């Protein structure tokens, strides 16, 4: 197994992002950032590390933190007086409502604005973290705009979202964008072994993690997540490898269950896309850094062109877009599988 390195923030696989940000210390810190990336990509861990670097009282170097002083310890636990965190869970607790189906509302935005205006009690900075920003509706974003237009000089706002494109252009134009992409399988495996996971277990989980360190670390404590991902992977390859008729039958079966469990189908489609991607990379003799699908599945690449694989990948992307745009599920899935190339029997 390759040996991976980790930066001083202990954020695996994000060395370039961390080093670029550290170079802005101490004099070029912006007042508003948006940190985007898929679920389990480490956005919260990254935001807390950023907060520690801002609030640490004994930093070894500019842009670093000691992780020992009181400021670092309280920041890591979310208890530092100069840091505030807002998300759907906080909003549910304040309003005594269920979190499911919620959006960050105007009342929460007003609370954020009040928190932003508070002067730091102990150090130079006040750090305000707002998660679940992709749920913020347009009216709430418009209410938030004034806070972004006139940020206090002592405040750093960190907005966390799975999709920065959900924010209004007027919002995005006032934010420094930081994107956390998926990382190489070796980095995920190294993060697991560093936390005490046995090497062989770390290798298997890292293959299933699709480049998401957070997913891998959570899966260690929840074997059901591992079994579900194994099932999704097997189901994806069986769908890809089936006949034209069976592909269509599977598509209709998924379509008929879409209303009852939308997220399950989106998860399956993402894994199917990775399956086609793995086949294409194998066809091009390019190393698959995620390794979700092992080499036995890539025998299909011998009979396919890279263009056919690219068409299949694009068909899955288009299907996801169509479903999110309320195209009828049967139509979206039928159109997708009809574009998949035939495989040898």
C-alpha positions in Angstrom: 0.0 0.0 0.0 1.3 3.4 -0.9 2.2 5.8 1.9 0.2 8.9 2.0 1.0 12.2 3.7 -1.2 14.4 5.7 -0.9 18.2 6.1 -0.6 20.0 9.4 -4.4 20.4 9.6 -4.7 16.6 9.5 -7.1 16.8 6.6 -6.3 13.8 4.4 -6.1 14.2 0.7 -6.5 18.0 0.7 -2.9 19.2 0.9 -3.2 21.7 -1.9 -6.4 23.3 -0.5 -4.9 23.6 3.0 -1.6 25.0 1.9 -3.2 27.6 -0.4 -5.3 28.7 2.5 -2.5 28.7 5.0 -0.5 31.1 2.8 -3.2 33.7 3.4 -2.3 33.8 7.1 -2.1 36.2 8.8 -2.7 39.2 6.7 -4.9 38.0 3.7 -7.8 36.2 5.4 -11.1 36.8 3.7 -14.2 37.4 5.7 -16.5 35.0 3.8 -15.9 31.6 2.4 -18.1 28.8 1.0 -16.7 25.3 1.5 -18.4 22.9 -0.9 -18.2 19.2 -1.4 -20.3 16.0 -1.3 -21.6 14.6 2.0 -18.8 12.9 4.0 -16.1 14.8 2.2 -14.9 16.4 5.4 -16.3 20.0 5.1 -17.1 20.2 8.9 -13.6 18.9 9.8 -12.0 21.4 7.4 -14.1 24.3 8.8 -13.2 23.4 12.4 -9.5 23.1 11.5 -9.7 26.6 9.8 -11.4 27.9 13.0 -8.6 26.4 15.1 -6.0 28.1 13.0 -7.7 31.4 13.5 -8.3 31.1 17.2 -5.2 29.1 18.4 -3.2 31.1 21.0 0.0 29.2 20.4 0.3 28.5 16.7 3.5 26.7 15.7 3.6 28.6 12.4 1.3 31.0 10.6 -1.9 29.2 9.5 -1.3 26.2 11.8 -2.7 25.3 15.3 -1.2 23.6 18.3 -4.3 21.5 19.1 -3.3 21.7 22.7 -4.2 25.1 24.0 -7.6 25.9 25.6 -8.7 27.7 22.4 -8.0 24.7 20.2 -9.7 22.2 22.7 -12.8 24.3 23.0 -13.0 25.0 19.3 -12.8 21.3 18.6 -15.7 20.7 20.9 -17.7 23.6 19.5 -17.6 25.5 22.8 -15.2 28.4 22.0 -16.9 31.7 22.9 -15.7 33.3 19.7 -17.2 30.6 17.5 -20.8 29.9 16.6 -22.3 27.0 14.5 -25.7 27.1 12.8 -27.3 24.2 10.8 -30.6 22.4 10.4 -30.0 20.5 13.7 -29.5 23.8 15.5 -32.6 25.2 13.9 -34.6 22.1 14.9 -33.5 22.4 18.5 -34.4 26.1 18.7 -37.8 25.7 17.1 -38.6 22.2 18.5 -39.4 20.9 15.1 -38.3 17.9 13.1 -35.2 18.4 11.0 -36.4 16.2 8.0 -37.5 18.3 5.0 -36.5 21.6 6.6 -34.8 24.5 5.1 -32.7 27.2 6.8 -35.2 29.9 7.3 -35.2 33.7 7.6 -35.3 33.5 11.5 -32.1 31.4 11.5 -30.5 33.8 9.0 -31.3 36.7 11.4 -29.7 34.8 14.2 -26.6 34.2 12.1 -26.5 38.0 11.3 -26.6 38.8 15.0 -23.9 36.4 15.8 -21.7 37.8 13.0 -22.0 41.3 14.5 -20.8 40.2 18.0 -17.2 41.2 18.8 -14.7 38.5 19.8 -14.5 38.0 23.5 -11.0 36.4 23.7 -9.0 36.8 20.5 -8.7 38.6 17.2 -11.4 36.7 15.3 -15.0 35.7 15.5 -15.8 32.5 13.5 -19.3 31.8 12.3 -20.0 28.4 10.6 -23.2 27.9 8.7 -23.9 24.3 7.5 -26.7 23.0 5.2 -26.5 26.2 3.2 -27.9 24.4 0.1 -31.3 24.2 1.9 -31.5 28.0 2.2 -34.3 29.3 0.1 -34.0 32.4 -2.1 -35.8 34.7 0.4 -33.5 33.6 3.2 -30.5 34.1 0.9 -31.7 37.6 0.1 -32.0 38.4 3.8 -28.5 37.1 4.3 -27.0 39.2 1.5 -26.7 42.4 3.6 -24.6 40.5 6.2 -22.2 39.4 3.4 -22.1 42.9 1.9 -20.9 44.6 5.1 -19.0 41.9 7.2 -17.3 43.2 10.3 -13.5 43.2 10.0 -13.1 40.8 12.9 -15.5 38.1 11.6 -14.8 35.1 9.3 -17.9 33.3 8.0 -17.6 29.7 6.7 -20.6 28.5 4.7 -20.8 24.7 4.1 -22.8 23.2 1.3 -23.0 20.2 -0.9 -23.6 22.4 -3.9 -22.4 26.0 -4.2 -24.5 26.5 -7.4 -27.6 26.6 -5.3 -26.5 30.0 -4.0 -27.6 33.2 -5.7 -24.9 34.8 -8.0 -25.0 37.9 -5.7 -24.1 35.6 -2.8 -21.4 33.7 -4.6 -19.7 36.9 -5.8 -19.0 37.8 -2.2 -17.6 34.5 -1.2 -14.2 32.9 -1.6 -15.0 29.4 -3.0 -13.2 26.3 -1.6 -14.1 22.9 -3.0 -13.4 19.6 -1.3 -13.3 16.9 -3.9 -13.0 13.2 -3.3 -9.5 11.9 -2.5 -7.4 8.9 -3.7 -8.1 5.5 -2.2 -4.6 5.4 -0.6 -5.3 8.6 1.3 -8.6 7.1 2.6 -6.8 3.9 3.6 -4.0 5.9 5.3 -6.6 8.0 7.3 -8.1 4.7 8.5 -4.9 3.1 9.5 -3.8 6.3 11.2 -7.0 6.1 13.4 -6.1 2.5 14.4 -8.0 0.4 11.8 -6.2 -2.8 10.7 -4.6 -2.5 7.3 -6.6 -5.1 5.4 -9.9 -3.7 6.8 -8.7 -0.2 5.8 -8.0 -1.3 2.3 -11.5 -2.8 1.8 -13.3 0.1 3.3 -11.3 2.6 1.4 -12.3 0.9 -1.9 -15.9 1.2 -1.0 -15.6 4.9 0.3 -15.5 6.4 -3.2 -12.9 8.9 -2.1 -14.8 10.1 1.0 -12.7 10.0 4.1 -15.7 10.9 6.3 -17.7 8.0 5.0 -14.9 5.6 5.6 -14.4 6.7 9.2 -18.1 6.5 9.9 -18.3 3.1 8.2 -15.7 1.7 10.6 -18.3 2.1 13.4 -21.3 1.1 11.3 -20.9 -2.2 9.4 -24.3 -1.7 7.9 -22.9 1.1 5.8 -20.3 -1.3 4.4 -22.8 -4.0 3.6 -25.1 -1.4 1.9 -22.2 -0.2 -0.3 -21.2 -3.7 -1.2 -24.8 -4.4 -2.2 -25.0 -1.2 -4.3 -21.8 -2.1 -6.1 -22.9 -5.6 -6.9 -26.3 -4.3 -8.1 -24.7 -1.7 -10.3 -22.4 -4.2 -12.1 -25.3 -6.7 -12.5 -27.3 -3.9 -14.1 -24.5 -2.8 -16.4 -23.7 -6.4 -17.4 -27.3 -7.5 -18.1 -29.0 -7.8 -21.5 -30.8 -5.0 -23.2 -34.1 -6.4 -22.1 -33.1 -7.0 -18.5 -31.6 -3.5 -18.3 -35.0 -2.1 -19.3 -36.8 -4.3 -16.8 -34.5 -3.1 -14.0 -34.9 0.5 -15.1 -38.7 0.2 -14.9 -38.5 -1.5 -11.5 -36.4 1.4 -10.1 -38.7 4.0 -11.7 -41.7 2.5 -10.0 -40.0 2.7 -6.6 -38.7 6.3 -7.2 -41.5 8.1 -5.4 -41.1 5.9 -2.3 -37.3 6.3 -2.0 -35.8 8.9 -4.2 -32.4 9.0 -2.5 -31.9 5.3 -2.8 -32.2 5.5 -6.6 -29.9 8.5 -6.8 -27.3 6.5 -4.7 -27.7 3.6 -7.2 -27.2 5.9 -10.2 -24.1 7.4 -8.7 -22.6 4.0 -8.2 -23.6 2.9 -11.8 -21.8 6.0 -13.1 -18.7 5.0 -11.2 -19.0 1.5 -12.7 -19.0 2.9 -16.2 -16.1 5.2 -15.2 -14.1 2.3 -14.0 -14.6 0.4 -17.2 -13.6 3.5 -19.2 -10.4 4.1 -17.2 -9.5 0.4 -17.6 -10.0 0.8 -21.4 -7.7 3.8 -21.4 -5.1 2.0 -19.2 -5.5 4.7 -16.6 -5.3 4.0 -12.9 -8.7 4.2 -11.1 -7.9 6.2 -7.9 -11.2 5.1 -6.3 -11.0 1.4 -7.0 -14.7 0.8 -6.1 -14.9 -1.9 -8.8 -12.2 -4.5 -9.0 -10.4 -5.7 -12.1 -12.8 -8.7 -12.8 -15.5 -6.2 -13.7 -13.4 -4.4 -16.2 -13.2 -7.3 -18.6 -16.0 -5.5 -20.4 -13.6 -2.8 -21.5 -12.0 -5.1 -24.0 -15.1 -4.9 -26.3 -15.9 -1.2 -25.8 -14.5 2.0 -27.0 -13.7 4.9 -24.7 -16.4 6.9 -26.6 -19.0 4.3 -25.8 -18.1 4.4 -22.1 -18.2 8.2 -22.2 -21.7 8.1 -23.7 -22.9 5.7 -21.0 -21.4 8.0 -18.2 -23.2 11.0 -19.8 -26.4 9.1 -20.0 -26.4 8.5 -16.2 -25.6 12.2 -15.6 -28.5 13.2 -17.8 -30.8 10.8 -16.0 -29.9 12.3 -12.6 -30.5 15.8 -14.0 -33.8 14.7 -15.6 -35.1 13.1 -12.3 -34.1 16.2 -10.4 -36.0 18.3 -13.0 -39.2 16.2 -12.5 -39.0 14.2 -15.8 -41.1 11.1 -15.4 -38.9 8.4 -13.9 -39.7 5.7 -16.5 -38.9 8.0 -19.3 -35.7 9.2 -17.7 -34.4 5.7 -16.9 -35.5 4.3 -20.2 -33.6 7.0 -22.1 -30.5 6.3 -20.0 -30.3 2.5 -20.5 -31.1 2.8 -24.2 -27.8 4.7 -24.6 -25.7 2.0 -22.9 -23.5 0.0 -25.3 -24.1 -3.7 -25.6 -21.7 -6.0 -23.7 -20.5 -9.5 -24.7 -22.6 -12.3 -23.3 
